[in-house]
Amino acid sequence: MKISNVEFVISAVRPNQYPDDALPEFALAGRSNVGKSSLINRMINRKGLARTSSQPGKTQQLNYYRVNDRVYLVDFPGYGYAKVSKVQRQQFGEMIETYLSEREPLKMVLHIIDIRHAPSKDDVLMYDWLKHYDIPVCVVTTKADKIPKSQWPKHVKIVKEALGFRPTDRHVLFSSETGLGREELWAVMEGMIAESGEEAAETEEVSIE
């Protein structure tokens, strides 16, 4: 995708703070320090718009980035970081659950997992939660440049088996350093937008009839 305009819009914690322009939204969920900010920066071809941090757990809101005035990337707080207090973890959990279960413009969750490591218990719980609520998901295995290309299939298999990956879901191998997977991931999102548009049109036709 050619990026012509990107804007950080808001850090939201409550539904009344979410943008109300009904643009399609794609949420990024993953462990703290998994590379979500770096992925966003690569996807939008901007080096510093999404701030990366050496301090995991720093993101504590839903950060909205509007791309080309037609889609939002929504960065979730990272999960699984031990130094975040129990109260904060509960608040993050409630905020994310409210968003995922109620947010109508949400088209898909990009579930970000470091390819170098087997999915954590929190990764598995997140994936199971998304499947339970029938939320479309694309598993994005990041940091592919950190291991030899010959090892990619082995590590992808480990990730998929640990998650109980469904064949109907999408998977993209990604590297924020090299750009591997960028166009493929945009294509996945474009496909979801087109699909949801077709479903909306069919629903409208049925209601008219």
N, C-alpha and C positions, 0 to 999 in steps of 0.2 A: 504493500500500500504506500502511495505517495503521501507524505505528511505535509500539509500546508499550514495547519494551525493547531497548536496545542495550548491548553490553558489549565492551570490548577484552579479549581473552582471553590472547594470548601472541604474542611475537615468536619465531618458530621458525627454526632453521637446519638441523635434522636431522629425519628422519622420526619418530624416537622422541619428538619434542617436539610433533608435530601432535596436535590434539584427537582423542580416540578415541570420540566419541559418534556418528560416522557421519552427521552432518547434511550436507545438500547444500552444496557449496562452489563459489563463483564467484570465479575469480582475475582480478585486474586487472593487465594488462601494458601497458607503454608506456615511451616515452622519459622520461628525467629531466625534471622541470619541465613535464610535459604536462598536469598537473591532476588526477592520480589521487586525491590526498587531498581536494581540493575536491569532486570527484565523489562520493566516499564520504560526505562530510559532507552534501551535498545529498540523496543517496539515503536517508540515515537521519535527515534533519532535525535534525542536531546541528552546531553551528558549529565546535566545536573538538576533537571526539573523534579524528578522523584529523588528525594534525598536518601542516600545510603548512609548507614551509620555503623560505627564499630561497636556501638552499644545495642545489642539485641533487645527487643521489647520496647523500643523507643516509640514506635507508632502506636498510638492509643485511641485513634479515631478511624472512621472510614474516610480515606482520602480520595476525593473525586478529581479525575483528570479528564477533561473534555477534548476529544480528538476530532479535528476537521468539522467541528460543530455537528457531528452526527452519531457519536458514540462516546460512552464513558468507560474508562478503566477505573475500577474501585479497589483501592489497596486496603486490605484488612489488616488489623493488628496481628503480628506473628504470634503463634501459640507455642506452648511448650517451653517457655523460658523460665527457669527456676527462680530467678531473682525478682520476678513480678509477684507481688503479694497475692494471697488467696482472694482477697476482696477484689483486686484488680482483675484477676482471672475470671471471677464470677461476673463482674461487670462487662468484660470483653465478651464473655460467652453469651450473656443476655442480649447485648447489642447486636452481635453477629446472628444469633438465632432469630431475633426480631426481623432483621433485614432479610435473611434468607427465606424465611417462611412467609413474609408479607409483601416483599418488594416486587410489584408487578413488572416494571421494566427490566428486571434481571433476566438475561437470556441464558447465561451459562456461568459456571464457576471454573476458573482456571486453577486447578489444584497443583501447586508448585512443590516439587520434591527434588532434593539433591540426589543426582544419579549415583554419587559415590557411596551412598549409605542406604541400607535397607530402611524402608519406611518405619517411623516410630509408632508407638501405640497411639499417639495423638493423630498421626497421619491416617492410620487405619480408622480411627473413630470418626474423623472428618469425612472420609470417603463413605463410610457406612451411613453417616447422617445424611449426606447428600443423596445417596441412593434411596434411603428410607422416605425422604420427602420428594423423590422423583425429580430432582433438580439436575438438568443437563450438566455434565462435567467433562472437562478435557484435562487429563493428567499431563503436566509439563515437567519433564525431567531436565533440570538445569545443570549447569557446570559440566557439560559434556566435554569441554576442552581440557578438563582436569584429568581425564583418563584416556588411555590409548583407544583409538577408533575400533580396534579389534575387540576391545572389551565391552563396547556399547551393548551388543545383543545380550550378553550375560547379565549385565547390570539392569537393563530394562526388564528382563525376565524376572529377576529378583524382586524388583519394585512391583510389577504386575501381580506376581504370585502372592506377595505379602498383603497387597490391598484386596485381593479377590476381584481383580479388574474384570469388568464386564466387556465382552467383545463389542457391544453396541456403543461403548464410550470411545472417545478419541484420545490419542496419545501423540505428543509432539516432543521430539528430542531437541533440546535448546542449549545455546551458548550465548550469553550476553557479551562475551569477549569477541567471538568470531561472527556473530549474527546468524549462526546455524539455527534453523527453525523459525526465523522471524516471519518470512513470507508464508510459510505453512500455517503458522498460528493465526496470522491475519486472515488467511483463507478460511480457516475453521470458523472464526468469528463472523466473517462476511456470510458464510453459509448459514449460520444460525440466524442472522438478521433476516436473510432472504426467506428462510423457512418459516420464521415467526410471522413475517409479512404475508406469506401465502396462507397460513392458518387463519390470520385475522381477516383476510379477504374472504375466505370460505365461510367463516362464521358470520360475516356481514351478509353474504349472499343468502345463507340459510335464514337469518333473521328477517330479511326483506321478503323472502318467499312466504 
